[in-house]
Amino acid sequence: MDRLDALNLFVRVAELGSFTRAAESLSLQKGAASVAVQQLESSLGTRLFQRTTRRVALTQDGRTCYERAKDLLADAEELGTMFRQTPQRLSGRLRIDMSAGMAEQYVVPRLPEFTQAHPELEFEISATDRFVDVIREGFDCVVRVGRVTDPSLVVRLLGYAPLVTCASPAYLERHGTPRTLDDLASHRLVNYVTSFGAKPDGWEYFDGTAYRTVPMAGSITVNNAGAYRAACIGGYGLIQVPAFGVVRSLAEGELVQVMVDHHAEPMPVSLVHAHRRHVPQRVRSFMDWLAALLAPQLLPPR
């Protein structure tokens, strides 16, 4: 196995956390994969992984090597295609992350439009509400809803997601439909927090000058967008949610939009990726496609 192949194997083991899964993904025998990484460690003069019977984790030197290996592999790919005169067919693997609602309602149903043009691409799609570690978990790009402050990431602002206030028909039948800020005193809110123990923000609105919040009672607190929507459908109270996440529920009558004249602050939606000298063409092409796909659902960047 040559050095580039060994580095590619090392990167796969680091991202999958398993010699067995990495070997399977590259059509190798587990024993051959283990030997190749041991030879790479010997040639580099350092241990790249801490191995136990339950898990494989990068050492500090391994994390440094992982970042340099990603750059080196991207450079090699760029060099292999930079002199081609005809449009290239993209190949390789793309690891991406986004919210479950975005993946289910927009990206995955439309993904065949992209893969039909590039059938040799392989996708690993993470659909989660947690903030993944873009670098350590080896993501090529991530769609982030909310502000991004990590200086180690390149941020491409796609636009702003408008927020809507929703309730279930059953909830509105029991409690009435709120139309003014004073009406909110007799209503309940489904609370959303990123970590339990954090103080819920309350209900947000624009007063003509600034965005303000109204403290509201709530009997349920969740930390997941799916549970947030489900609690609202179940009649636990009002929610404020990006409009693109409840299109289907509104269309099917599971939810009803209320307080339409009082808008919360739109949330920035960005594509983020690690700083690299060369971003592989497959990543650049996919990000361009994804930006065009999501543009109709977003307010344009200010």
Steps between C-alpha positions, in 0.01 A plus 500: 500500500651836398516801731189676365292184529627451855409859589156455349452187710623681810246780440218247461593325826512837678157604369325166553676416827543140387754299303229254397262763361783688329628181337149409381449846349822462300451130412800392708556222748502622860841344557647675197358833617648457847842410360496798260426745783771342717747544215390863461552557874845342476603717206374815675660405831190551713185326613192632320227308686425390854357151456280319752266205466205740479616799298768662288584865571754742357800597708610863511753427223225312318274806500782711356570236237129477416478870415816491287389178330167656400686792342746270325226276358307806380817634332557166328143494372529858375825422319345198334221705342637852447624437142192324367334684213162324520254526790588241759269244655522541873584201715589423857318540827314798645425518872245773579284604795174695524181505704268201470216716366717650228631159398156335494300776334746659257840346446450122488191510273687722252841331533444273192519815285864533608597135515364424152766734362768354730411133562846415636452719808426341838313692772504480877218723625475584869160643595517626857430804716829487687792719398738247348874559516567572133874436521531211746204311353627547146205679341558646155228759551223575748182706474476712816183680607600779738811710545840339447783639712765227468808664340627163376212477252437664163145638497293555187178682589212369287226725635257532789224259599176678593339373821128434541287450812290184488245311707291188448129527412411312822702745711332800335157345555572470873681830557390727217711661229747765624502817291662762724786508749247529785338175386823310572438525875246218473714278278785255550829456319688182410851577624805415290850497651830371366585352842275424795540742786528799265237771536245504216504818294125566499290613205674748267356783291605821323359818655588724205840592641654189655432133567356433844381196694188425700547252788239226474404196703567156358453145625745327266862569400679320216845511339416352160325657202292190433378487860437876486266463205341183642425672833327779314296254292412326828346820632757602762525860384640746247831464322718740299679306231671556162229497236683242287471248784119500519396536135353150490328529839337829400392365161347188656321695774696350790606853594352846452698822474402769752625845602587568136553872564763441770818353355800357682849581373590289194781252561816497286554183297859427398717239338815443703812295440851474638776734382695323229734615228295310243139399540434193278296566189231255612452706818490832313253366244271354765503820706404702191215259428384510862509881508281518189261238642446686829490854356120505437438417868718784634502876516805629304819586695499854632 
